Amino acid sequence: MNFTSQRLEPNKIVVQLEGLLNRWSVPKVRRGILSLARQEQVEVMEMDLSRLSKLDTAGIALMVEVLRTLAGKGGKLRLTGLNENAVKMIRLSRLDSAFDVEHSTSGGS
């Protein structure tokens, strides 16, 4: 699991996730992603999941933690580039209404 971040605006950061976001990889990236979310000036974090090959419940839990961190300071989390697996996991977790999701796949969802 790798992630990169890019600040697009003073208050917006994009995090690109790549590979597997599961119970083995979450502990490796959790601290870094939460550190970005806790930055005072960050109001919007966009998580680009387009390069994510697999997502499990540990990955969903990390997203919820980021969502809560941002919401606690009036910010928001936006998910983009969701593949079929990510959409399925979010729906199974019954969190589809909790996340701001941009559907990028045509004909699906």
FENPE-V565262 format. One record per backbone hydrogen bond with DSSP energy under -0.5 kcal/mol. NH is the residue of the N-H (numbers start at 1). CO is the residue of the C=O. Records with the same first field share a line. If there is no record, write none. Layout:
BEGIN
NH = CO + CO
END
This chain:
BEGIN
2 = 18
4 = 16
6 = 14
8 = 6 + 12
9 = 12
12 = 9
13 = 44
14 = 6
15 = 46
16 = 4 + 14
17 = 15 + 48
18 = 2
19 = 51
21 = 54
22 = 20
26 = 22
28 = 25
29 = 25 + 26
30 = 26
33 = 29
34 = 30
35 = 31
36 = 32
37 = 33
38 = 34
39 = 35 + 36
42 = 39
43 = 11 + 41
44 = 11
45 = 76
46 = 13
47 = 45 + 78
48 = 15 + 46
49 = 47 + 80
51 = 17
52 = 49
53 = 19 + 51
54 = 19
56 = 21
59 = 56
60 = 56
61 = 57
62 = 58
63 = 59
64 = 60
65 = 61
66 = 62
67 = 63
68 = 64
69 = 65
70 = 66
71 = 67
72 = 68
73 = 70
74 = 71
75 = 70
76 = 43
78 = 45
79 = 100
80 = 47
81 = 102
82 = 102
87 = 83
88 = 84
89 = 85
90 = 86
91 = 87
92 = 88
93 = 89
94 = 91
95 = 90
98 = 95
99 = 95
100 = 77
101 = 99
102 = 79
103 = 101
104 = 102
108 = 105
END
